[in-house]
């Protein structure tokens, strides 16, 4: 046994007030620690990196709700900073967060802040982990054989062309929602726009932006909203709905609704993210491999 290993004790992590998080760290023993935003993220990572779990523990930091927020990127960053401040020589602690509604410049600036000691990993290609599920081959495999009606389990007709059409329509809608999100953030950084049931009509979306921004007093005009909306649509968002709108908040609702119109009202999908993660694992996107390298779990020559 390597005698250089330190004894792990409660005292070592005294600065972590969340008992559940502290216990999870202690239970991990000598594994590397990766703080993640919530339970769903922990499940997804556990499946995507099943063969690596002997070396790393993904810890859900949403175990205690604080000020109405049960988890999220801010808590991941807070735990990581606390660990770096109190255990500066321990290089086995990491934080993993979604990109959310941040530009590439925002992300590059944040992850390079000294307080994170190059140990904050931010997924950049998609808004949230759930956005990586939005691939035709993943979704096609997912819906196969899941339709349930009063007669029992029945297989779905595999119509990839129709499925592709449905997904593309939703992604375009997500791009419009993403533009709305940036527009609202320009005027009021504290507000979010995403609504899982919203229609995709641009005029209706702009009206909702106006209503949201002018709840207290009507100070922002439609012309101001139109100008800013057009600017973000052209300069930032374009057609990239997967990058700037949340699948977690929007895609599942719309996907189910449109599939029911195509396959019939009896269609029911389980929407288990664990099933989607198992399918996605077979085609592991590049960023998931990059995360392994980031945490030192694979060598450079193994990175595809």
RAHU-V346356 format. One record per helix or strand of 2 or more residues. SS is the DSSP state (a for helix, b for strand). FROM is the first residue (numbers start at 1). TO is the last residue. Records with the same first field share a line. If there is no record, write none. Layout:
SS->FROM-TO + FROM-TO
This chain:
a->10-13 + 19-28 + 39-48 + 50-52 + 73-86 + 104-111 + 114-116 + 129-133 + 136-143 + 160-187 + 202-213 + 222-237 + 241-244 + 251-263 + 273-281 + 286-294 + 300-302
b->32-36 + 56-60 + 93-97 + 120-122 + 147-149 + 152-154
